Amino acid sequence: MSMREQLAERLGKEHLSYSSIKYALGDMRLWEMYMRGQLRKESDALRFGTLYDMLLFERKKAMNEYTVIDTDQILCNCSQKTQDSKSPHLTKEYKEAKSTMEAEAKTKGRTLVSGEDWKRANEMIERLDVCGLLNSYLKGEYQVEFNEDIDGVPVKGFLDCLGDGFITDSKSARSVDKFRYDVNSWSYDIQAYIYTKVFNVKDYYWVVQEKAYPFYPALVKCSDETLFRGEMKFHQALENINNWLSSNSQTQKHYAEFTV
């Protein structure tokens, strides 16, 4: 039985992704929960990253997906008493008006985003345009989907930008200088290995941009050493997954063991 068939039979999902492989490096219970769709993570950083990427690569889709919260407009529709209060955004009337706006957006199938986040994401993209990265290393086919086998391992995902002889992944970050550590801690090296392997492209870049003004950008090339490290992590995670598939998950050891 192929791995694709085993995954489908045991978990109802017939492929792996970068995120699932990353989880398999640690607690396999988390990996199992992720594969079953039981692990939902939401955060302001993730929501902003989704907004930023959609405006960057699928702008028309973003315009149809998001409704921007205009705080000034909400206040204009409130009473003068609310407008004159010291903290109008904390008043009952303002909160009720905002809730009405949220309900209307939900009815239309749209996502609410703050005016501040919308402005920040657009200003970040403007800086990428001004510095030339937008029309060089972020130029190509966007959000390219794949569902392929790597040596019998089914992997599925989307890459941000498939350029002419290169792949680029967009990352918003707190610090450009600390991104080198993020590559390892968030296992972006696994992502780089998968994408370059599937598309048979050697040159892999990250366009990293700080989320704080003035939105300092950087072009970071993935080294051969980093790609190799990603490959080693990929196979380490795969070993854990194969062990899980070949045994009863209820009898497996779900704890770490090491010496320091």
Residue pairs with C-beta under 8 A, 6 or more apart in sequence:
1 9
2 152
2 154
3 152
3 153
3 154
3 242
3 245
4 14
4 15
4 149
4 154
5 14
6 245
7 13
7 14
7 15
7 16
7 35
7 154
7 245
8 14
10 245
11 32
11 35
11 36
12 36
13 35
13 36
13 37
14 154
15 147
15 154
15 155
15 156
16 153
16 154
16 155
16 156
16 241
17 155
17 156
17 157
18 155
18 157
18 187
18 190
18 191
18 194
19 34
20 31
20 34
20 35
21 155
21 187
21 190
21 194
21 233
21 234
21 237
21 238
21 241
22 186
22 187
22 190
22 237
23 30
23 31
23 34
23 39
24 31
24 237
24 238
24 240
24 241
25 187
25 233
25 236
25 237
25 240
26 256
27 254
27 256
28 240
28 244
28 249
28 252
28 254
29 254
30 39
31 240
31 241
31 244
32 244
32 249
33 39
47 113
47 117
48 117
48 120
48 121
48 172
48 211
49 172
51 62
51 66
51 113
51 117
51 118
51 121
52 121
52 124
52 125
52 170
52 172
53 160
53 170
54 61
54 62
54 65
54 66
55 62
55 121
55 122
55 125
56 125
56 128
56 138
56 170
57 142
57 143
57 160
57 161
57 170
58 142
58 143
64 110
65 110
65 111
66 110
66 111
66 112
66 113
66 118
67 101
67 105
67 108
67 110
67 111
67 112
67 113
68 112
68 113
68 114
68 115
68 118
69 98
69 101
69 112
69 113
69 114
69 115
70 115
71 89
71 115
74 94
74 97
74 98
74 101
75 82
75 83
75 88
75 94
76 83
77 97
78 88
78 91
78 93
78 94
78 97
79 93
82 88
82 91
82 93
82 94
85 91
88 94
101 112
102 112
105 111
105 112
120 211
120 213
120 215
123 213
123 215
124 172
124 209
124 211
124 215
125 134
127 209
127 214
127 215
127 217
128 134
128 138
128 207
128 209
128 217
129 135
131 217
133 207
133 217
133 219
137 161
137 163
137 166
137 168
137 205
137 207
137 219
138 160
138 161
138 168
138 170
138 207
139 161
139 163
140 161
140 162
140 163
140 164
140 168
141 161
141 162
142 160
142 161
143 158
143 159
143 160
144 158
144 159
144 161
144 162
145 156
145 157
145 158
146 155
146 156
146 157
146 158
146 159
146 198
146 199
147 154
147 155
147 156
148 154
148 155
148 156
148 198
149 155
150 194
150 197
150 198
153 238
155 194
155 198
157 194
157 195
159 167
159 169
159 195
159 199
160 168
160 169
160 170
161 167
161 168
161 169
161 170
162 199
162 201
165 201
165 203
166 201
166 203
166 204
166 205
167 195
167 196
167 199
167 201
167 203
167 204
167 205
168 204
168 205
168 206
168 207
169 188
169 191
169 192
169 195
169 204
169 205
169 206
169 207
170 206
170 207
170 209
171 179
171 182
171 188
171 206
171 207
171 208
171 209
172 208
172 209
172 210
172 211
173 179
173 182
173 208
173 209
173 210
173 211
174 210
174 211
174 212
175 210
176 208
176 209
176 210
176 216
176 217
176 218
179 206
179 208
179 218
179 220
180 220
182 188
183 189
183 206
183 226
184 229
187 230
187 233
188 206
189 222
189 226
189 227
189 229
189 230
189 233
190 230
190 233
190 234
190 237
191 230
192 204
192 222
192 226
192 227
192 230
193 227
193 230
193 231
193 233
193 234
194 230
194 234
195 201
195 204
196 202
196 204
196 222
196 227
203 221
204 221
204 222
204 227
205 219
205 220
205 221
205 222
206 219
206 220
206 222
207 217
207 218
207 219
207 220
208 217
208 218
208 219
208 220
209 215
209 216
209 217
209 218
210 216
210 217
243 252
244 252
